[in-house]
Amino acid sequence: MDVYEAIYGRRSVRNFDSVKDVPPELVTKLLEAACQAPSAGNIQSWRFWVIRDPSIKEGLVRAALGQSFIAEAPVVIVVCTDLRACSSGYGTRGTTLYAIQDTAAAIENLLLAAWAEGLGTCWVGAFDERRASDLLDLPPHIRPVAIVPLGYPALARPKPSRRSPLEFTEFK
Ligand SMILES: Cc1cc2nc3c(=O)[nH]c(=O)nc-3n(C[C@H](O)[C@H](O)[C@H](O)COP(=O)(O)O)c2cc1C
């Protein structure tokens, strides 16, 4: 699949095949793709927690305001950022901006690589950070940015439409 097919084909998946597992080698391959993203000063502030434990997945559902599809995925990746790494490189701009940008770039790579492998994902941003951090026992300098359930799609849904870039773009 070329990059345009992945970009245009990808859509959020919220129904997963409960029988088909995602092998650990494939998860590793996707994380390697995530880590090919650009990052400020190549600091690579992203950090990943790979969750297969059903009770932790249920905890993530509670942290994510009851978004139950998270626990239906065989694998859930919690993508975090290391604020200390960003701070030592770039101070406040590092912790408030680059940390999130680095991680977002890695998340998008992860989503596109997963789609190219026939897997579905959803970028879940609506969650209680404190509850997620407590659940995963994260140290204070690790901030969870997104919860990404990962699995084989059970339902094919149409991709939501997009507005034209011309509506958002100025040419000078
Ligand atoms: C920062 C961010 C936060 C999001 N949070 C959630 C979420 O909490 N729950 C959810 O179901 N989808 C969430 N999404 C997915 C969007 O709803 C989805 O990307 C959007 O509707 C476009 O659909 P598509 O991904 O199928 O193209 C989030 C996406 C982003 C980028």
The ligand as a Tripos MOL2 file, in Angstrom:
@<TRIPOS>MOLECULE
LIG
   31    33     1     0     0
SMALL
NO_CHARGES

@<TRIPOS>ATOM
      1 C1         -6.7740   14.4600   19.2010 C.3       1 LIG1
      2 C2         -7.8500   13.4570   18.8460 C.ar      1 LIG1
      3 C3         -8.6910   12.9940   19.8470 C.ar      1 LIG1
      4 C4         -9.6710   12.0450   19.5340 C.ar      1 LIG1
      5 N1        -10.4030   11.5190   20.5500 N.ar      1 LIG1
      6 C5        -11.3170   10.5560   20.2710 C.ar      1 LIG1
      7 C6        -12.0080    9.9140   21.3330 C.ar      1 LIG1
      8 O1        -11.8140   10.2020   22.5120 O.2       1 LIG1
      9 N2        -12.9050    8.9490   20.9970 N.ar      1 LIG1
     10 C7        -13.1530    8.5770   19.7010 C.ar      1 LIG1
     11 O2        -13.9620    7.6800   19.4840 O.2       1 LIG1
     12 N3        -12.4800    9.1610   18.6700 N.ar      1 LIG1
     13 C8        -11.5710   10.1280   18.9270 C.ar      1 LIG1
     14 N4        -10.8380   10.6840   17.9100 N.ar      1 LIG1
     15 C9        -11.0550   10.2330   16.5230 C.3       1 LIG1
     16 C10       -11.8760   11.2420   15.7080 C.3       1 LIG1
     17 O3        -13.2110   11.2310   16.1530 O.3       1 LIG1
     18 C11       -11.7850   10.8730   14.2160 C.3       1 LIG1
     19 O4        -10.4420   10.8990   13.8080 O.3       1 LIG1
     20 C12       -12.5810   11.8610   13.3470 C.3       1 LIG1
     21 O5        -13.9610   11.7540   13.6140 O.3       1 LIG1
     22 C13       -12.3610   11.6190   11.8430 C.3       1 LIG1
     23 O6        -12.7000   10.2760   11.5310 O.3       1 LIG1
     24 P1        -11.6170    9.3020   10.8440 P.3       1 LIG1
     25 O7        -10.4850    9.0990   11.8280 O.co2     1 LIG1
     26 O8        -12.3850    8.0100   10.5960 O.co2     1 LIG1
     27 O9        -11.1470    9.9180    9.5680 O.co2     1 LIG1
     28 C14        -9.8660   11.6080   18.1880 C.ar      1 LIG1
     29 C15        -8.9970   12.0860   17.1950 C.ar      1 LIG1
     30 C16        -7.9910   12.9860   17.5270 C.ar      1 LIG1
     31 C17        -7.0330   13.4390   16.4400 C.3       1 LIG1
@<TRIPOS>BOND
     1     1     2 1
     2     2     3 ar
     3     2    30 ar
     4     3     4 ar
     5     4     5 ar
     6     4    28 ar
     7     5     6 ar
     8     6     7 ar
     9     6    13 1
    10     7     8 2
    11     7     9 ar
    12     9    10 ar
    13    10    11 2
    14    10    12 ar
    15    12    13 ar
    16    13    14 ar
    17    14    15 1
    18    14    28 ar
    19    15    16 1
    20    16    17 1
    21    16    18 1
    22    18    19 1
    23    18    20 1
    24    20    21 1
    25    20    22 1
    26    22    23 1
    27    23    24 1
    28    24    25 2
    29    24    26 1
    30    24    27 1
    31    28    29 ar
    32    29    30 ar
    33    30    31 1
@<TRIPOS>SUBSTRUCTURE
     1 LIG1         1 GROUP 0 **** ****
